[in-house]
Amino acid sequence: VSPYCGGIGVASAFVSLNVALYYNTIIAWCLYYLFGSFRSPLPWSDCPKEYYPNGSYTVVRECAKSSPTEYFWYRETLDISPDVSHPERFNWKIALCLLVAWVLTYLCMAKGIASSGKVVYVTATFPYLVLVIFFVRGITLRGMEDGLKHLFTPTWHKLLDPVVWLEAGTQIFFSLGLAFGGLIAFSSYNPVHNNCFRDAVVCGMINCCTAIFAAIVVFSVLGNKILSYISLE
């Protein structure tokens, strides 16, 4: 459009790089949990134990004060330090998972639209398969109706809170990728006479329906968790 607008493209590429760094870190964490899920029992199911020469043991105190899942996340996965001034040793496990994440990203994008277009068939449909599996499991749990009741019971006075609308707008921009560099790059491969209005409406409707469906899955499990917590109390 204009040479003076060249900075927009540079800024868009820079933002895409930052998002890629962020998302690949999350993928590295997911890969670490994926590899851990092949262990039996699951490493985050119970607190680790400290054994003594006489055969007795005690549960790690920090884990007992929190929970096995929190301990595994902060101590096993992140190996988090008390503060930035006292870093822990190099976390080679997460580093290897991050390397795998970047290799997978490269393989998906190596041939441009020719390879990434085929990968989308898997990345766009597989999450729905997983959601359906979790949905079937979630609605069979005890207490799931309490979670769904909490989800669909409106709190009308929240509509007067501007923060709610700010968070909603942020989520829509985030989930749809509005005006994002990657989305613009992929859309440039559309035919000249492609019906972009139809695509925008369809994508928006699918996004909203998916969000509601995913919320049902999450809150059905939360309802069961709350019931289990009350039972323990």
C-alpha positions as CSV (number, residue, x, y, z in Angstrom):
1,V,0.0,0.0,0.0
2,S,2.8,2.4,1.0
3,P,6.5,2.1,1.7
4,Y,5.9,4.0,5.0
5,C,3.7,1.1,6.2
6,G,6.6,-1.4,6.0
7,G,7.1,-1.2,9.7
8,I,3.7,-2.8,10.2
9,G,5.0,-6.0,8.5
10,V,8.1,-6.0,10.6
11,A,6.1,-5.5,13.8
12,S,3.7,-8.3,12.8
13,A,6.6,-10.7,12.2
14,F,8.1,-9.7,15.6
15,V,4.8,-10.3,17.4
16,S,4.5,-13.7,15.6
17,L,8.0,-14.7,16.8
18,N,7.1,-13.8,20.4
19,V,3.9,-15.8,20.2
20,A,5.8,-18.7,18.7
21,L,8.3,-18.6,21.6
22,Y,5.4,-18.5,24.1
23,Y,3.4,-21.3,22.5
24,N,6.3,-23.6,21.9
25,T,7.1,-23.4,25.6
26,I,3.6,-24.5,26.4
27,I,3.9,-27.3,23.9
28,A,7.2,-28.4,25.6
29,W,5.3,-28.6,28.9
30,C,2.6,-30.7,27.3
31,L,5.1,-33.0,25.8
32,Y,6.7,-33.5,29.2
33,Y,3.3,-34.5,30.6
34,L,2.7,-36.7,27.6
35,F,5.9,-38.6,28.2
36,G,5.1,-38.8,31.9
37,S,1.7,-40.2,31.3
38,F,3.3,-43.5,30.1
39,R,4.6,-44.1,33.6
40,S,2.7,-46.3,36.0
41,P,1.7,-45.0,38.5
42,L,1.4,-41.5,37.2
43,P,4.1,-39.3,38.7
44,W,1.6,-36.7,39.7
45,S,-0.8,-39.1,41.4
46,D,1.0,-39.5,44.7
47,C,3.5,-37.5,46.8
48,P,7.1,-38.7,46.6
49,K,8.5,-40.5,49.6
50,E,11.7,-40.2,51.5
51,Y,13.0,-43.6,52.6
52,Y,15.2,-44.3,55.6
53,P,17.8,-47.2,56.1
54,N,15.3,-49.1,58.3
55,G,12.8,-49.3,55.5
56,S,10.4,-46.7,56.9
57,Y,9.5,-43.5,54.9
58,T,7.9,-40.2,55.2
59,V,6.0,-38.2,52.5
60,V,7.9,-35.1,51.2
61,R,6.7,-32.3,53.5
62,E,6.3,-29.7,50.8
63,C,4.1,-32.1,48.8
64,A,2.0,-33.0,51.8
65,K,1.3,-29.3,52.5
66,S,0.1,-28.7,48.9
67,S,-0.9,-31.5,46.6
68,P,0.8,-34.1,44.3
69,T,-0.2,-32.3,41.2
70,E,1.2,-28.9,42.4
71,Y,4.4,-30.5,43.6
72,F,4.9,-32.3,40.3
73,W,4.3,-29.0,38.4
74,Y,6.6,-26.8,40.4
75,R,9.3,-29.2,41.5
76,E,9.4,-31.9,38.9
77,T,8.4,-30.1,35.7
78,L,9.5,-26.5,36.2
79,D,12.0,-27.1,39.0
80,I,11.2,-23.6,40.0
81,S,13.6,-21.4,42.1
82,P,12.7,-19.2,45.1
83,D,13.4,-16.1,43.0
84,V,15.3,-14.8,40.0
85,S,18.4,-14.1,42.1
86,H,18.8,-17.8,43.0
87,P,18.3,-19.9,39.8
88,E,18.1,-23.6,40.0
89,R,20.3,-26.0,37.9
90,F,19.7,-26.2,34.1
91,N,16.4,-28.0,33.4
92,W,17.5,-30.4,30.6
93,K,14.3,-32.3,30.6
94,I,12.2,-29.3,29.6
95,A,15.0,-28.2,27.2
96,L,14.8,-31.4,25.3
97,C,11.0,-31.2,25.2
98,L,11.4,-27.6,23.9
99,L,13.8,-28.8,21.2
100,V,11.2,-31.5,20.1
101,A,8.5,-28.8,20.0
102,W,10.6,-26.6,17.6
103,V,11.5,-29.6,15.5
104,L,7.8,-30.4,15.1
105,T,7.1,-26.8,14.2
106,Y,9.8,-26.9,11.6
107,L,8.5,-30.1,10.1
108,C,5.0,-28.6,9.9
109,M,6.2,-25.4,8.1
110,A,9.2,-26.8,6.1
111,K,7.3,-26.7,2.8
112,G,5.2,-23.7,3.4
113,I,1.5,-23.9,2.7
114,A,2.0,-27.4,1.1
115,S,2.9,-29.0,4.4
116,S,1.1,-26.7,6.8
117,G,-2.2,-27.1,4.9
118,K,-2.1,-30.8,5.4
119,V,-1.1,-30.6,9.0
120,V,-4.2,-28.5,9.7
121,Y,-6.4,-31.5,8.9
122,V,-4.9,-33.2,12.0
123,T,-4.5,-30.2,14.3
124,A,-8.0,-28.9,13.6
125,T,-9.9,-32.2,14.0
126,F,-7.9,-34.0,16.7
127,P,-8.8,-31.6,19.5
128,Y,-12.5,-32.2,18.8
129,L,-11.9,-35.9,19.1
130,V,-10.3,-35.4,22.5
131,L,-13.1,-33.0,23.6
132,V,-15.7,-35.6,22.7
133,I,-13.9,-38.3,24.7
134,F,-13.6,-36.0,27.7
135,F,-17.2,-34.9,27.3
136,V,-18.5,-38.5,27.4
137,R,-16.3,-39.2,30.5
138,G,-17.3,-35.9,32.2
139,I,-21.0,-36.3,32.0
140,T,-20.8,-39.7,33.6
141,L,-19.0,-38.4,36.7
142,R,-20.8,-37.9,40.0
143,G,-21.5,-34.2,40.7
144,M,-21.2,-33.1,37.1
145,E,-24.7,-31.5,37.3
146,D,-23.4,-29.1,39.9
147,G,-20.6,-27.9,37.7
148,L,-23.0,-27.4,34.7
149,K,-25.5,-25.6,36.9
150,H,-22.7,-23.2,38.0
151,L,-21.7,-22.7,34.4
152,F,-25.1,-21.9,33.0
153,T,-26.5,-19.9,36.0
154,P,-26.1,-16.2,35.0
155,T,-24.8,-13.6,37.4
156,W,-26.5,-10.6,35.8
157,H,-24.7,-7.8,37.8
158,K,-21.4,-8.9,36.3
159,L,-22.6,-7.4,33.0
160,L,-22.1,-4.0,34.6
161,D,-18.4,-4.7,35.2
162,P,-16.3,-3.3,32.4
163,V,-13.5,-5.8,33.2
164,V,-15.8,-8.6,32.1
165,W,-16.3,-7.0,28.7
166,L,-12.5,-6.3,28.5
167,E,-11.7,-9.9,29.2
168,A,-14.4,-11.1,26.7
169,G,-13.0,-8.9,24.0
170,T,-9.5,-10.0,24.7
171,Q,-10.6,-13.7,24.5
172,I,-12.3,-13.2,21.1
173,F,-9.3,-11.5,19.6
174,F,-7.1,-14.2,21.1
175,S,-9.1,-17.2,20.0
176,L,-10.0,-15.9,16.5
177,G,-6.5,-14.4,15.8
178,L,-8.0,-11.2,14.5
179,A,-5.6,-9.2,12.4
180,F,-2.8,-11.5,13.4
181,G,0.2,-12.0,11.1
182,G,-0.2,-15.8,10.7
183,L,-3.9,-15.5,9.9
184,I,-3.3,-12.8,7.3
185,A,-0.5,-14.9,5.7
186,F,-2.7,-18.0,5.4
187,S,-5.7,-16.0,4.1
188,S,-3.5,-14.6,1.3
189,Y,-3.6,-18.1,-0.3
190,N,-7.4,-17.9,-0.8
191,P,-8.8,-17.6,-4.3
192,V,-9.4,-14.0,-5.5
193,H,-13.2,-14.5,-5.5
194,N,-13.4,-16.4,-2.2
195,N,-16.4,-15.6,0.0
196,C,-14.5,-14.1,3.0
197,F,-17.7,-12.9,4.6
198,R,-19.1,-16.5,4.7
199,D,-15.8,-17.8,6.1
200,A,-15.7,-15.2,8.8
201,V,-19.3,-16.0,9.9
202,V,-18.7,-19.7,9.9
203,C,-15.4,-19.5,11.8
204,G,-17.0,-17.2,14.4
205,M,-19.9,-19.5,15.0
206,I,-17.6,-22.6,15.2
207,N,-15.4,-20.7,17.6
208,C,-18.2,-19.8,19.9
209,C,-19.8,-23.3,19.8
210,T,-16.4,-24.9,20.5
211,A,-15.9,-22.6,23.5
212,I,-19.3,-23.5,25.0
213,F,-18.6,-27.2,24.4
214,A,-15.2,-27.0,26.0
215,A,-16.7,-25.2,29.0
216,I,-19.2,-28.0,29.5
217,V,-16.3,-30.5,29.5
218,V,-14.3,-28.5,32.0
219,F,-17.2,-27.7,34.4
220,S,-18.5,-31.2,34.4
221,V,-15.1,-32.3,35.8
222,L,-15.0,-29.4,38.2
223,G,-18.4,-30.4,39.6
224,N,-17.0,-33.9,40.3
225,K,-13.8,-32.4,41.9
226,I,-15.9,-30.2,44.2
227,L,-18.1,-33.1,45.2
228,S,-15.0,-35.2,46.0
229,Y,-13.5,-32.3,48.1
230,I,-16.7,-32.0,50.0
231,S,-16.8,-35.7,50.7
232,L,-13.3,-35.6,52.0
233,E,-14.2,-32.7,54.3
